[in-house]
């Protein structure tokens, strides 16, 4: 009975990872981890933690490079999914600590330290993945990737200050909760 449950869970996780990656790989114009601007400064929006795999789409990868990129991203995918789940839990824990009555300053500090540590780990994991991906690219493709990353950074810098509350409403076209 336990082995059946375990195999069902493993199958479900593998299918979820394959579906998530294949959806991202097949999407055209995929450039901000799927969240778009309205996703906000979380995991997928413009405040995200580095370029997504979609940034590789316009680099004219060979079939061999595409296969290698798929292997690299798949090898990092499960760890990234787990890290994002941990990040969401830590963010919720921080929210709970901030809204505690009475406020427990030590709990807030611990929750914030945990969240910061997880963000740091996720950032390092994404940097490792991008480093592994750059290793399979030609020098011209690396230069083009660097240019695209710089353009994306410039766009994010131009957007700074947008989305601030004004007259009781958030700026921009994005709905807020």
N, C-alpha and C positions, 0 to 999 in steps of 0.2 A: 504494500500500500504506500509506504513512504517513498520507495523508488519510483513509483508511478507519479506521485505528486512532484517529486524532484525533477523528473524528466519533463513533466508538463511545464513547470516553472522555467526550466532551462530553455525549453523550446519557445516559450512565450517571450523570454528576454532576447533570445537570438532573433526571433522574428521582428520584435520591436526595433532592435538595432539595425537589422537589414532594411526594414521599411523606412526608418528615419534617414538612413544614409542614402538609400536609393532615391527617396523623394528629393533630398537636397542635391544629389548629383544630377538628377534629371531636370530640375527647375532651371529655367533660363532667367537671367537677370538676378540671380540669387547672390546678394552681396553683403547682407548684414545679418548673417546667421538666421535668416528667416523671419526676423521680428519686424523689420521695417522701422520707420521713425516712431510710429505710435507705440511701439513696444516699450519705449522709454529706456531709462538708463539701467536696465537690468541685464539679463543674459543675452538678449537678442537685439536690442535697440542700439542706438548710436553711442550709448555709454558702455557698450559691451567690452569684452576683454580681448580685443585684437581681431585681426581679420579672420573671416570664416573660410571654409574650404571653397566656397563659391568664387572667391577671388582668383582661383586657379583656372576657371572656365575659359577665360579669354586669352590664355597663354599658348594656344595651339599645341597642346601636348600630343606626343605620339601615342600610339596604342600601348606601347610598352610603358611609357611614362604614366599613362592613365591607370594601367594595371598596378604599377608600383604605388601610385598615389592612393589607390583604393586599398591596397594592403596596409599602407602606413596609417591611413585614417581609421580603418577597421581595428588596427591594433591599439589605437588610442581611444576608440569610441566608448567602450564599456567603462573605462576609468573616468572618462569625461562625463558620462551620464550619471555615474555614481557621485562624482564631485559636484555636479549641478544639483542633484537631489540633496546632498549634504548642505550645500549653500542655501537652498530654499529653506531647509529646516532651521539652519542657524539664523537666517534672516527673520523667520517667524519667532524664534526664541528671543531675539533681540527686541522685536516688537512687543512681545509679552513682558519682557523685563522693563521696557520703557513705559509701559502702561500699567505697571503694577501699582497697587495701592496698599500700603504706602510704598514709595519708591525705594528700592534697594540698590544703592549705588554700586555695591560690589557685584551684584548680579548683572547690572548693565555693563560694567567693565568686562566681566568674564564673557558675556555674550558677544560684545563687540570684538574682543580679542579673538574669540573663536571664529567669528565671521571674517575678520581680517586675515586670519591664518588660512582659512579655506579659499578666500579670494586669491591670496598669494599662491597657494598650491595650484589652483586652476590656471592662473596666469602662466606659471612656470610650465605646466603640462601643455598648454597651448603653444608656448614658445618652443618647447621641445618638438612638438608635432610639426610646426612650421619649419624648424631647422632640418628635420628629417625630410620634409617635402622639398625644401630648397636644394638638398643634396642630390636630388634626381633631375634637377633642372639644368638647362644649358646656361652659360653666363648671360646670354641675351634674354632668356626667360626670367632669370633672377633680376636683371636690371628692370625689365618690364614690371615684374611683381613689386619691386621696390617703388617704382613710379606710381603704380596703382595704390599701394599702401599709403604713400605720401599724399596722393589726391584725396583719399578717404579721410586722412587725418586733417587735411585742410578743410574739407567739407564739415567735419565735426567741429573744428575751431570756429568756422563761420556761424554755426548754429548755437554756439554758446550764448546763453542769455535768453534764448527762445524757450518758451514753455514756462516762464515765470508767471506767477499769479498777477493778474491786473484787474482791478475793479471786481474782485470776487470770482473771476473766471481765470482759467488757465489759458495762456496764449497758445496759438497754433490751432490746428484743426483736430487735434487728438482728444477724444473723450477721456475724462478722468473720473475715477470712482469717488 
